Amino acid sequence: MTTGYQSVRVTNNAVTDSDAGPGGAYAGQLSVFQPTLITVGGKAVFGTDYMDYDRYFSDAIHYAGLGQDTYVFGGGDPSGGLAAAVNDVIAA
């Protein structure tokens, strides 16, 4: 069973496996969201500094307020956030 958390951590293989790549039956209908690529000021903010208590709670797993905002809206590049990935899927 896939949880919501796991489903946003798909790899590029998911595009191939679901036939959503260029020329596939479902081309453009799957958006790969990779939170580890979100940057702020040129620095990756997820998966690197778990002691950043502006973005993580002290358990170093769950995102605090700023972390949630960055995760959803993409930090320095709005096209990298979850909201942009969801909009890409809706638009397709």
C-alpha positions in Angstrom: 0.0 0.0 0.0 1.3 3.4 -0.9 0.8 6.3 1.4 0.5 9.9 0.3 4.0 10.6 1.6 5.6 7.8 -0.4 3.6 8.8 -3.6 5.4 12.1 -3.9 8.7 10.4 -3.7 8.5 8.7 -7.0 11.5 8.3 -9.2 11.9 8.9 -12.9 11.2 5.2 -13.4 7.6 5.9 -12.5 7.3 7.9 -15.7 8.5 5.0 -17.8 6.6 2.4 -15.8 3.3 4.2 -16.2 3.9 4.9 -20.0 3.8 8.6 -19.3 7.0 9.5 -21.1 7.1 11.3 -24.5 5.1 9.4 -27.0 3.5 7.1 -24.3 -0.2 6.4 -23.9 -0.2 8.8 -20.9 2.4 11.3 -22.0 2.6 14.4 -19.8 0.0 13.0 -17.3 2.5 12.2 -14.6 4.5 14.9 -12.8 7.6 13.8 -10.9 8.0 15.9 -7.7 11.4 15.8 -6.1 11.6 17.9 -2.9 15.3 17.3 -2.6 15.7 19.6 -5.7 14.0 22.6 -4.0 16.5 25.4 -3.3 16.6 28.6 -1.4 19.4 31.0 -2.2 21.1 28.3 -4.3 21.1 25.8 -1.5 19.1 22.6 -1.3 16.9 22.7 1.7 15.4 19.2 2.0 17.4 16.1 2.6 20.5 18.0 3.6 20.2 19.9 6.9 17.8 18.2 9.3 18.9 20.4 12.1 17.4 23.5 10.4 14.7 24.1 12.9 13.2 26.8 10.7 12.2 24.1 8.3 12.1 20.9 10.5 10.6 20.2 13.9 13.1 18.9 16.4 12.3 15.3 15.4 14.2 16.1 12.1 11.4 14.4 10.1 8.4 16.6 10.0 8.4 20.0 8.3 7.8 23.1 10.5 5.9 26.1 9.2 8.6 27.5 6.9 9.4 24.0 5.7 5.8 23.4 4.8 5.6 26.6 3.0 8.9 25.9 1.1 7.7 22.4 0.3 4.4 23.5 -1.2 5.5 26.7 -2.9 9.0 25.9 -3.9 11.2 28.4 -2.0 13.3 30.4 -4.4 11.8 28.7 -7.5 8.0 28.3 -7.4 8.1 25.8 -10.2 9.8 23.3 -7.9 7.1 23.1 -5.2 4.3 20.6 -4.8 1.7 23.2 -5.9 3.4 23.5 -9.3 3.5 19.7 -9.7 -0.2 19.4 -8.9 -1.0 22.2 -11.3 1.0 20.5 -14.0 -1.1 17.3 -13.6 -4.4 19.2 -13.5 -3.5 21.2 -16.6 -2.7 18.0 -18.5 
